[in-house]
Amino acid sequence: MADIGSMSALPVLYSFRRCPYAMRARLAVLASATPVELREIVLRDKAPEFLAASPSATVPCLVTGEGEVVDESLDIMLWALRRHDPERWLAPDAAALQDMLALIGEIDGPFKLHLDRYKYDTRYPDAVREQERAGASRYLMALNDRLAAMPWLFGSRPSLADYAILPFVRQFANTDRAWFDEQDWPNLLRLLQDFEASDRFAAIMVKFERWQAGAVPAVFGGPPAGG
């Protein structure tokens, strides 16, 4: 059931600053110039309004002005960009949308499985950290190889794929940044470093206070950030 307070005015985006899924949603909201009411959630103490809105009880979760709930990060990206896509993230130079979705699917699926078992290996009794890191690295090396021929994953300018994938490359890198920076993937490292130094990244990583019912609405989005 959607939060009744979100049925008017701005769409509501339940988010958590450090979550890579929430990062990708914020990136698309920002690029689409779609203002939303951002509600920062504390994962260890989730607001009841959020739990009522999100079928999965995970961030991000979007409640549109019409009360529709969009509960998957990639679906939130598509929702925002299909409303307004000034940078043409959905129409890259070198491929079609389905090609991007296929690559994103590899990152969201087998790569993320290896990443979780690498980063949180103590949660998985059968995980061998170095093996999981090696498994994830194969997908990153493939990204690096793509970037040898073009500055972005699907051409000369950024697309949906770049900003859906970069938050997870960053999560992997930050698990052991010294090791990551020493690997032979210079093109991927360049893309990640440019992303982390960009105004766009700074804009999505602004800190918001934990949301509680009755708080003054925090508006996120509007004109797209550069970088």
C-alpha positions, 0 to 999 in steps of 0.5 A: 500500500502506497504512502497516502502522503505521496499521492499528491505533489512530488513523487517520493523516493525512499533512498539510502545514501550508500546503497549502490541500487539507490545511487543508480536511481538517484543518478537517473532522477537527477539526469532526467530533471525530475524533482522528487521528495527524497526520504532517507531511510535508516536500514536498521530502523526502517520507517513504517511508511517505507515498509508500507510502500515497498513490497520488498522492504528494500531501497530504492522505492519510488511512489509516483504522484499517482500512487504507483509503486516502483520497487526496483532500481532499474525500473526507477531509472527507466521510469525517470528517463522515459519521462525526460531523457535530455542526455539520451541515456536510453539511446546510446551511440553504439547499441540499442536499449536491449543491449544495455539491459543485457549488460546490466543484467550480467552485472546485476546477476552473476557479477553481483553474486560474486561481489556479495560473496567477496565483500561479505564472505563471512556471511557465506560459509562456502565462500572463498574470498579470493575465488569470489574476487576472481569471479567478479574480476572477469566481468570487470575485465570485460568492461575494461576491454569494451572501454579500450575502443570507446570512452563509455560503455556504449559509445562516445557519451554516457548512457543508462548502462554506465550509470547503472553499473558504475555504483557497483564497480565502486562498491567492488573497488572500495572493498579493497581499493589498494588491490583494485587500483593495482589491477590491469584495467586502466580504462575501467579505473579511468571511468571510475575515477572520473565518475567519483570526481564528477559534479554528478557524483557529488550531487547524488552523495549529498547527505540528507537527514533521516526521514521521519513522518512530519519532517519538512520535505527534502527535494532532490532533482530538478535541473540535471547536474553536469559531469 
